[in-house]
Amino acid sequence: MSRVWRNLLTSGGRTSERSPDYLRITLLNLIQSAAIIVWGTFLVLNLVVMREGSLGRLTIDVAGLAVAVGAIVALRRGVSVSLVSRITHVCLFVFLLGLAIVGANNPLTMTLPLIYPALAFLLLDDIRRGLAGTLLMTAAINIALSSGFGPGLRDSGTLLDGALTFTLAMCFQAAVLALYVHHRKQAMTRLREVSDQLSELASHDPLTGLYNRRTFVDVLERELSRHDRDDRQLAFLLFDIDRFKAYNDHYGHPQGDELLRRLAIAVGQVFSRGEDTVFRLGGEEFGVVFHTETPEQAAAMADQLLAAVEAMGEPAPVGPHATVSISAGLYLVGHGRSMTPNHVYHQADAALYRAKTSGRARWLYAND
């Protein structure tokens, strides 16, 4: 039973607690489920028990049932939540007002529109539209009362008192719900900001602003899964700063952090195409996942990166050059081969190691 209930409220698993539309979808399904029970009960009472339902009342009951069932089916088939919410709101307005007018001889029926503000604000999730609907409903009911509809009230004082009570009740509900919607939106905005910040922290390196190692695995897995569908070649360039420990020992860690930030900017200037993805993989180690038309183009970009680092002109306390340099390993992923991010990384890392042992300040192709 619990599974059936959850399946109904989530439109067959269309939404979950983490979805931004979760509240509206579950609310819509709950409202429509209640509407099916209410309209069905009214219809049975009018047809079987009372046997005196008016044509207008029967029409509203049947239409209410049709709209409720239609809304539940539409949500399960993927129709826009906003569209279903607006249609439900319009029908709610019309049916409640229609019932109040058709059943005007019953004082209880005339009070049915009092439930409108709560449902309107929650369905529309908008303060202005909720207020506009509430004011329109209030005006319509008061016009109906002053036009002679109602439970046979002859005393003008009683009629005025009823109209004033109805107006105050609707306005009070509208004010409370407007305050609720306003604060709920503020809270949701703050939650989204915090969520975005957490997502940023989880996927980016806080020092350089580049993607981190965790994101590197996700990106490389995605690119490997589709690289056979791309005529271009997938490339991975792994590099690190030559003798970075000696640099830190000589200039201090704050200066070392600044070097890492400057290097990140230089890499971003070389690999600046929208699909180029640059990562800080840890310490002084960086990586770039990119696409290349030819091996020669990939080699040219690796050369540009080494030249860009040299152009930074950062003095090196020790090393093959007077300025800070990098060593790199370049791996080109062949088409028609299935491989893992771990394999790609280790092949590039082996090439990087060979570049280090052969003199640094250079890059080498990875062997496969």
MOURTA-V769788 format. One record per backbone hydrogen bond with DSSP energy under -0.5 kcal/mol. CO is the residue of the C=O (numbers start at 1). NH is the residue of the N-H. E is the energy in kcal/mol with one decimal. If there is no record, write none. Layout:
((CO;NH;E) (CO;NH;E))
This chain:
((1;5;-2.5) (2;6;-2.4) (3;7;-2.4) (4;8;-2.0) (5;9;-2.4) (6;10;-2.1) (7;12;-3.3) (8;11;-1.2) (10;14;-1.7) (10;15;-1.1) (16;19;-1.8) (19;22;-1.5) (21;25;-2.6) (22;26;-2.6) (23;27;-2.4) (24;28;-2.7) (25;29;-2.4) (26;30;-2.3) (27;31;-3.0) (28;32;-2.7) (29;33;-2.2) (30;34;-2.4) (31;35;-2.6) (32;36;-2.3) (33;37;-1.7) (34;38;-2.8) (35;39;-3.2) (36;40;-2.0) (37;41;-2.4) (38;42;-2.7) (39;43;-2.5) (40;44;-2.4) (41;45;-2.6) (42;46;-2.5) (43;47;-2.3) (44;48;-3.2) (44;49;-1.1) (45;50;-3.6) (45;51;-0.7) (46;53;-1.0) (54;58;-2.4) (55;59;-2.3) (56;60;-2.1) (57;61;-2.2) (58;62;-2.5) (59;63;-2.7) (60;64;-2.8) (61;65;-2.1) (62;66;-2.3) (63;67;-2.6) (64;68;-2.3) (65;69;-2.4) (66;70;-2.6) (67;71;-2.5) (68;72;-1.8) (69;73;-2.3) (70;74;-2.6) (71;75;-2.2) (72;76;-1.7) (73;77;-1.4) (74;79;-2.4) (75;78;-1.3) (80;84;-2.2) (81;85;-2.5) (82;86;-2.3) (83;87;-2.3) (84;88;-2.5) (85;89;-2.3) (86;90;-2.4) (87;91;-2.5) (88;92;-2.5) (89;93;-2.5) (90;94;-2.5) (91;95;-3.0) (92;96;-2.4) (93;97;-2.2) (94;98;-2.7) (95;99;-2.8) (96;100;-2.0) (97;101;-1.8) (98;102;-3.3) (99;103;-2.8) (101;104;-1.2) (103;106;-2.0) (105;107;-0.6) (106;110;-1.6) (107;111;-0.6) (108;111;-1.0) (109;112;-1.4) (111;114;-2.0) (112;115;-2.1) (113;116;-1.5) (115;119;-1.4) (116;120;-2.8) (117;121;-2.6) (118;122;-1.7) (119;123;-2.5) (120;124;-2.6) (121;125;-2.1) (126;130;-2.0) (127;131;-2.6) (128;132;-2.5) (129;133;-2.6) (130;134;-2.2) (131;135;-2.6) (132;136;-2.2) (133;137;-2.7) (134;138;-2.6) (135;139;-2.5) (136;140;-2.5) (137;141;-2.4) (138;142;-2.2) (139;143;-2.3) (140;144;-2.3) (141;145;-2.6) (142;146;-2.5) (143;147;-1.3) (144;149;-2.1) (145;148;-1.4) (150;152;-1.8) (152;154;-0.5) (155;159;-2.2) (156;160;-2.5) (157;161;-2.5) (158;162;-2.5) (159;163;-2.4) (160;164;-2.5) (161;165;-2.5) (162;166;-2.5) (163;167;-2.4) (164;168;-2.7) (165;169;-2.5) (166;170;-2.3) (167;171;-2.5) (168;172;-2.5) (169;173;-2.2) (170;174;-2.4) (171;175;-2.4) (172;176;-2.5) (173;177;-2.6) (174;178;-2.5) (175;179;-2.1) (176;180;-2.0) (177;181;-3.0) (178;182;-2.4) (179;183;-2.3) (180;184;-2.6) (181;185;-2.4) (182;186;-2.0) (183;187;-2.5) (184;188;-2.7) (185;189;-2.4) (186;190;-2.2) (187;191;-2.4) (188;192;-2.4) (189;193;-2.3) (190;194;-2.5) (191;195;-2.7) (192;196;-2.8) (193;197;-2.3) (194;198;-2.7) (195;199;-2.5) (196;200;-2.5) (197;201;-2.4) (198;202;-2.3) (199;203;-1.5) (200;204;-1.8) (203;212;-2.1) (204;206;-0.5) (205;209;-2.3) (210;205;-3.9) (211;280;-2.6) (212;216;-1.9) (213;217;-1.8) (214;218;-1.4) (215;219;-2.9) (216;220;-2.7) (217;221;-2.4) (218;222;-2.1) (219;223;-2.6) (220;224;-2.7) (221;225;-1.8) (222;226;-0.7) (223;226;-0.6) (223;227;-0.7) (226;229;-1.3) (227;230;-1.2) (233;292;-2.5) (234;333;-3.0) (235;290;-2.3) (236;238;-0.6) (236;331;-2.9) (237;288;-2.0) (238;329;-2.9) (239;286;-3.3) (240;327;-2.0) (241;244;-1.0) (243;247;-1.6) (244;248;-2.6) (245;249;-2.7) (246;250;-1.8) (247;251;-3.0) (248;252;-2.2) (252;256;-1.8) (253;257;-2.8) (254;258;-2.0) (255;259;-2.0) (256;260;-1.9) (257;261;-2.1) (258;262;-2.4) (259;263;-2.6) (260;264;-2.1) (261;265;-1.7) (262;266;-2.2) (263;267;-2.7) (264;268;-2.1) (265;269;-1.5) (266;270;-1.4) (267;271;-3.0) (270;272;-1.1) (273;276;-1.5) (277;289;-2.5) (278;211;-1.4) (279;281;-0.6) (279;287;-2.1) (282;285;-2.7) (284;241;-0.9) (285;281;-1.8) (285;282;-1.1) (286;239;-2.4) (287;279;-3.0) (288;237;-2.5) (288;290;-0.5) (289;277;-2.3) (290;235;-3.2) (292;233;-2.9) (294;298;-1.7) (295;299;-2.4) (296;300;-2.2) (297;301;-1.9) (298;302;-2.0) (299;303;-2.3) (300;304;-2.3) (301;305;-2.0) (302;306;-2.1) (303;307;-2.3) (304;308;-2.5) (305;309;-2.2) (306;310;-2.0) (307;311;-2.3) (308;312;-0.7) (309;312;-0.8) (310;313;-1.6) (313;315;-0.6) (314;324;-3.3) (315;317;-0.5) (322;316;-2.7) (325;242;-2.4) (327;240;-1.9) (328;364;-1.7) (329;238;-2.7) (329;331;-0.5) (330;366;-2.8) (331;236;-2.6) (331;333;-0.5) (332;334;-0.5) (333;234;-0.6) (334;337;-0.8) (337;339;-0.5) (340;344;-2.0) (341;345;-2.7) (342;346;-2.3) (343;347;-2.2) (344;348;-2.1) (345;349;-2.7) (346;350;-2.0) (347;351;-1.6) (348;352;-2.4) (349;353;-2.3) (350;354;-1.9) (351;355;-2.1) (352;356;-2.1) (353;357;-2.5) (354;358;-1.4) (355;360;-2.3) (356;359;-1.4) (362;328;-2.1) (364;330;-2.6))
